[in-house]
């Protein structure tokens, strides 16, 4: 399942972000070991598109988002944003590039300075980059706060702890928009919120995307969350990319056993529906010592000897549908024949 390859990368002029062979490794003290957080993944995002990046906790999806921002810099690989190779930028050039890329973090309250008033928090990027006069800055901040559903008058007098979690996430969204970015990386922006508030924030992001012409990378561990907001979905497992497909295709007919399990784990609000039987067991292996071959094979019900020795490559099984698996599924059940690059 978890493999490498670039067959899914598109060759069009409207690609705003192209990541190739991204590797993120972290040393484990003085043991000589390393955590293989991200292991050679590649993907691209078109301008105006929303890419959903999903997988279990610890699969490397949040690390991927931070590596795009060069926070920290990746161990190796290429990150091409708006035609500029970010891994080669230093100092002021890197800081300027980050103004066009912004992040929305998982914990909305801790991502805001507790000592400052909310309006000052949202305004701070404009002050740092000297964008406009004071009146211009305050006018823009107030307009953005109203746009995300926050009263500017209250924001001028209140600190983050005086707002709810959902309101703090709206404030974080306003802050991410204040420098007019082209790309926003949403790092699990609704996982800390109540279900009813999640829907409101997701709808808000969709509206803002249309109004401001944004491109989004939406990181989440819940397939149900990314189902409607994403145009394309990439599934990660233990630092590897396993499946990439348009959102509708992925949900209708997952081609990988792991993706099928993620889909089956989505709770259905109907007590009459039987709970799906999970086809995998155990926890993901350690990223310090990942298994050889396919990294999913210790938990996969279809694994054989080939899976434990040969790493699968991302290959196309349908229009825009790519999977890294030696024994992929069609419709979640029947095996299909994977077309290799040499057969094309």
C-alpha positions as CSV (number, residue, x, y, z in Angstrom):
1,X,0.0,0.0,0.0
2,X,2.4,2.6,1.2
3,X,4.8,3.3,-1.7
4,X,6.5,5.8,-3.8
5,X,6.3,7.1,-7.4
6,X,5.3,10.1,-9.4
7,X,2.8,8.7,-11.8
8,X,0.1,10.9,-10.2
9,X,1.9,14.2,-10.8
10,X,0.2,16.4,-13.4
11,X,1.9,18.4,-16.1
12,X,-0.2,21.5,-16.4
13,X,0.4,25.2,-16.2
14,X,-1.9,25.8,-13.3
15,X,0.1,23.9,-10.7
16,X,0.7,26.2,-7.8
17,X,2.6,23.7,-5.6
18,X,4.6,20.7,-6.6
19,X,6.3,18.5,-4.0
20,X,8.7,15.8,-5.1
21,X,10.5,13.1,-3.1
22,X,9.9,14.9,0.2
23,X,11.8,13.4,3.2
24,X,11.6,14.4,6.8
25,X,13.7,12.6,9.4
26,X,14.4,13.4,13.0
27,X,17.3,11.9,15.0
28,X,16.5,9.9,18.1
29,X,18.9,11.3,20.7
30,X,22.4,9.8,20.3
31,X,21.2,6.3,19.4
32,X,22.0,6.8,15.7
33,X,18.4,6.0,14.9
34,X,16.0,8.3,13.2
35,X,12.2,8.8,13.0
36,X,11.1,8.4,9.4
37,X,8.3,10.9,9.6
38,X,7.9,11.4,5.8
39,X,9.7,9.1,3.4
40,X,9.8,10.3,-0.2
41,X,6.3,11.4,-1.0
42,X,5.3,13.5,-4.1
43,X,2.1,15.4,-4.9
44,X,0.9,18.6,-6.6
45,X,-1.9,21.1,-6.1
46,X,-3.6,23.1,-8.8
47,X,-4.5,26.7,-8.3
48,X,-8.0,27.0,-6.7
49,X,-8.0,23.3,-5.8
50,X,-8.4,21.8,-2.3
51,X,-6.2,18.8,-1.6
52,X,-7.3,16.6,1.3
53,X,-4.4,14.9,3.1
54,X,-5.7,12.1,5.3
55,X,-4.4,9.2,7.4
56,X,-4.1,7.9,11.0
57,X,-2.4,10.0,13.7
58,X,1.4,9.7,13.2
59,X,1.3,9.1,9.4
60,X,3.2,12.3,8.7
61,X,0.5,14.5,7.3
62,X,1.0,17.5,9.6
63,X,4.8,17.1,9.3
64,X,4.3,17.4,5.5
65,X,2.4,20.6,5.9
66,X,5.1,22.1,8.0
67,X,7.8,20.9,5.7
68,X,6.1,22.8,2.8
69,X,6.5,26.0,4.9
70,X,10.1,25.0,5.6
71,X,9.3,24.8,9.3
72,X,11.6,22.9,9.8
73,X,13.3,22.4,6.5
74,X,12.9,19.0,4.9
75,X,15.8,16.5,5.1
76,X,15.7,16.3,1.3
77,X,13.3,16.7,-1.6
78,X,11.9,19.6,-3.7
79,X,9.1,22.0,-2.8
80,X,8.2,24.2,-5.8
81,X,5.7,27.0,-4.9
82,X,4.6,29.4,-7.7
83,X,7.6,28.4,-9.7
84,X,10.1,29.1,-6.8
85,X,12.1,26.3,-5.2
86,X,11.5,27.0,-1.5
87,X,14.3,24.6,-0.2
88,X,16.9,27.0,-1.7
89,X,15.6,30.2,-0.2
90,X,17.2,31.8,2.8
91,X,16.5,34.7,5.2
92,X,14.4,37.5,3.8
93,X,13.5,35.7,0.6
94,X,12.0,32.8,2.7
95,X,10.1,35.2,4.9
96,X,8.6,36.9,1.9
97,X,7.6,33.6,0.4
98,X,5.8,32.6,3.6
99,X,3.5,35.7,3.3
100,X,1.9,33.9,0.3
101,X,1.5,30.7,2.3
102,X,-0.3,30.6,5.6
103,X,-1.3,28.0,8.1
104,X,-4.3,27.4,10.3
105,X,-3.4,25.2,13.3
106,X,-5.2,22.4,15.0
107,X,-5.6,24.0,18.5
108,X,-7.1,27.5,17.8
109,X,-6.7,28.8,21.4
110,X,-3.0,28.0,21.9
111,X,-2.2,29.3,18.4
112,X,-3.3,32.8,19.6
113,X,-1.2,35.1,21.9
114,X,-3.1,35.1,25.2
115,X,-1.7,38.5,26.2
116,X,-2.9,40.5,23.2
117,X,-6.3,41.7,22.1
118,X,-7.8,39.8,19.2
119,X,-7.8,42.7,16.8
120,X,-4.1,43.3,17.4
121,X,-3.3,39.6,16.8
122,X,-5.0,39.7,13.4
123,X,-3.4,43.0,12.5
124,X,0.1,42.0,13.5
125,X,1.2,40.7,10.1
126,X,0.2,44.0,8.5
127,X,2.3,45.9,11.0
128,X,5.3,43.6,10.6
129,X,5.3,44.0,6.8
130,X,4.2,47.7,6.9
131,X,1.2,47.1,4.7
132,X,-0.8,50.4,4.5
133,X,-1.5,53.1,7.0
134,X,-2.9,52.4,10.5
135,X,-6.4,53.3,9.3
136,X,-6.0,51.0,6.3
137,X,-4.8,48.2,8.5
138,X,-7.7,48.5,11.0
139,X,-10.2,48.8,8.2
140,X,-9.0,45.6,6.6
141,X,-8.8,43.7,10.0
142,X,-12.4,44.7,10.9
143,X,-13.7,43.7,7.5
144,X,-12.0,40.3,7.8
145,X,-13.3,39.8,11.3
146,X,-16.9,40.5,10.2
147,X,-16.3,38.2,7.2
148,X,-15.5,35.2,9.5
149,X,-18.3,36.1,12.0
150,X,-16.5,37.9,14.8
151,X,-17.7,41.3,16.1
152,X,-14.8,43.8,15.5
153,X,-15.8,45.9,18.5
154,X,-15.6,43.0,20.8
155,X,-12.3,41.8,19.2
156,X,-10.8,45.3,19.9
157,X,-11.4,44.8,23.6
158,X,-11.1,41.1,24.2
159,X,-8.4,38.5,24.5
160,X,-8.5,35.0,23.0
161,X,-9.6,33.3,26.3
162,X,-12.8,35.3,26.2
163,X,-13.9,33.5,23.0
164,X,-15.0,29.9,22.4
165,X,-12.9,27.4,20.5
166,X,-14.9,27.8,17.3
167,X,-14.6,31.6,17.6
168,X,-10.9,31.3,18.1
169,X,-10.6,29.2,15.0
170,X,-12.5,31.9,13.1
171,X,-10.0,34.4,14.4
172,X,-7.1,32.2,13.2
173,X,-8.7,32.1,9.8
174,X,-9.0,35.8,9.7
175,X,-5.3,36.2,10.6
176,X,-4.3,33.7,7.9
177,X,-6.1,35.9,5.3
178,X,-4.8,39.3,6.3
179,X,-1.7,39.2,4.0
180,X,-3.8,38.0,1.0
181,X,-2.1,34.5,0.6
182,X,-2.6,32.2,-2.4
183,X,-2.1,29.0,-0.4
184,X,-3.4,28.0,3.0
185,X,-2.4,24.8,4.8
186,X,-5.2,23.8,7.2
187,X,-3.6,21.5,9.8
188,X,-6.7,19.6,11.2
189,X,-8.5,22.9,11.7
190,X,-11.8,21.3,13.0
191,X,-10.6,18.3,14.9
192,X,-10.7,20.2,18.3
193,X,-14.2,21.5,17.7
194,X,-17.7,20.2,18.4
195,X,-19.4,18.5,15.5
196,X,-21.9,21.3,14.9
197,X,-19.1,23.9,14.9
198,X,-17.1,21.8,12.5
199,X,-19.7,22.1,9.8
200,X,-19.8,25.9,10.3
201,X,-16.1,26.2,10.0
202,X,-15.9,24.0,6.9
203,X,-18.7,26.0,5.2
204,X,-16.8,29.2,6.1
205,X,-13.6,27.9,4.5
206,X,-15.5,26.9,1.4
207,X,-17.0,30.4,1.1
208,X,-13.7,32.1,1.8
209,X,-11.9,29.9,-0.8
210,X,-14.3,31.1,-3.5
211,X,-14.3,34.7,-2.5
212,X,-10.6,35.1,-2.1
213,X,-9.4,32.7,-4.8
214,X,-7.6,30.4,-2.3
215,X,-5.8,27.1,-2.8
216,X,-6.1,24.8,0.2
217,X,-4.3,21.8,1.6
218,X,-6.7,20.3,4.2
219,X,-5.0,18.0,6.6
220,X,-7.3,15.6,8.6
221,X,-7.4,12.1,10.1
222,X,-11.1,11.8,9.4
223,X,-12.2,11.0,5.8
224,X,-15.8,12.2,6.6
225,X,-14.4,15.7,7.2
226,X,-12.6,16.0,3.9
227,X,-15.3,14.3,1.9
228,X,-17.1,17.4,0.8
229,X,-14.4,20.1,1.1
230,X,-11.7,18.4,-1.0
231,X,-11.5,18.2,-4.8
232,X,-8.7,15.6,-4.6
233,X,-7.7,13.3,-1.7
234,X,-4.3,11.8,-0.9
235,X,-4.1,9.1,1.7
236,X,-0.9,8.6,3.8
237,X,0.3,5.8,5.9
238,X,3.5,5.7,8.0
239,X,5.2,8.5,6.0
240,X,4.2,7.1,2.6
241,X,1.6,8.0,0.0
242,X,-0.8,5.1,-0.7
243,X,-3.7,6.4,-2.8
244,X,-4.6,9.6,-4.7
245,X,-7.9,10.2,-6.3
246,X,-10.7,12.7,-6.9
247,X,-12.8,12.9,-3.7
248,X,-16.0,11.3,-5.2
249,X,-14.0,8.5,-6.7
250,X,-12.1,7.7,-3.5
251,X,-15.3,7.5,-1.4
252,X,-17.3,5.5,-4.0
253,X,-14.6,2.9,-4.7
254,X,-11.4,3.0,-2.5
255,X,-8.7,0.9,-4.2
256,X,-6.6,0.2,-1.2
257,X,-7.4,-1.9,1.9
258,X,-6.2,0.9,4.2
259,X,-8.4,3.5,2.5
260,X,-11.4,1.2,2.6
261,X,-10.9,0.7,6.4
262,X,-10.7,4.5,6.9
263,X,-13.9,4.8,5.0
264,X,-15.6,2.1,7.0
265,X,-14.6,3.8,10.2
266,X,-16.8,6.8,9.5
267,X,-19.6,6.7,12.0
268,X,-23.1,6.6,10.6
269,X,-25.8,8.3,12.7
270,X,-28.3,5.4,12.4
271,X,-28.6,2.8,15.2
272,X,-30.2,0.3,12.8
273,X,-27.0,0.1,10.6
274,X,-24.6,-2.7,11.7
275,X,-21.1,-1.6,12.6
276,X,-18.6,-2.5,9.9
277,X,-16.1,-5.2,10.8
278,X,-12.6,-3.8,10.7
279,X,-10.4,-5.9,8.4
280,X,-7.1,-4.9,10.0
281,X,-5.7,-5.3,13.5
282,X,-2.9,-3.8,15.6
283,X,-1.2,-0.5,15.7
284,X,1.0,1.1,12.9
285,X,4.6,0.0,13.1
286,X,7.2,2.3,14.6
287,X,8.4,5.0,12.2
288,X,11.9,4.5,13.7
289,X,12.1,0.9,12.3
290,X,9.5,0.7,9.5
291,X,8.9,-2.6,7.9
292,X,10.4,-3.6,4.5
293,X,8.4,-3.7,1.4
294,X,4.9,-2.3,1.8
295,X,4.7,-0.5,5.1
296,X,1.1,-1.6,5.6
297,X,1.7,-5.3,5.0
298,X,1.9,-6.3,8.8
299,X,-1.8,-5.2,9.1
300,X,-3.1,-5.9,5.6
301,X,-5.6,-8.8,5.2
302,X,-4.4,-9.3,1.5
303,X,-0.6,-9.2,2.2
304,X,1.6,-12.0,0.8
305,X,5.3,-12.6,0.5
306,X,5.7,-10.1,-2.3
307,X,4.2,-7.3,-0.1
308,X,6.9,-7.9,2.6
309,X,9.8,-7.6,0.2
310,X,8.8,-5.3,-2.7
311,X,7.7,-1.7,-2.2
312,X,4.6,-0.9,-4.4
313,X,4.6,2.1,-6.7
314,X,1.8,4.5,-7.3
315,X,0.1,3.4,-10.5
316,X,-3.1,4.4,-12.3
317,X,-6.1,2.2,-12.2
318,X,-8.7,4.8,-13.4
319,X,-9.0,8.3,-14.6
320,X,-7.0,10.3,-12.0
321,X,-7.1,7.4,-9.6
322,X,-3.7,6.1,-8.4
323,X,-2.9,3.4,-5.8
324,X,0.3,1.9,-4.4
325,X,-0.7,-1.7,-3.8
326,X,0.2,-5.1,-5.2
327,X,-3.4,-6.3,-4.6
328,X,-5.7,-3.3,-5.1
329,X,-9.5,-3.4,-4.8
330,X,-12.2,-2.2,-7.1
331,X,-15.4,-1.1,-5.4
332,X,-13.8,-2.1,-2.1
333,X,-14.0,-5.8,-3.0
334,X,-12.8,-7.3,-6.3
335,X,-9.1,-7.3,-7.2
336,X,-8.1,-5.5,-10.4
337,X,-5.1,-5.6,-12.7
338,X,-2.8,-2.5,-12.2
339,X,-1.4,-0.9,-15.3
340,X,2.3,-0.3,-14.9
341,X,4.3,2.6,-16.5
342,X,5.9,0.2,-18.9
343,X,2.5,-1.0,-20.3
344,X,1.5,2.5,-21.3
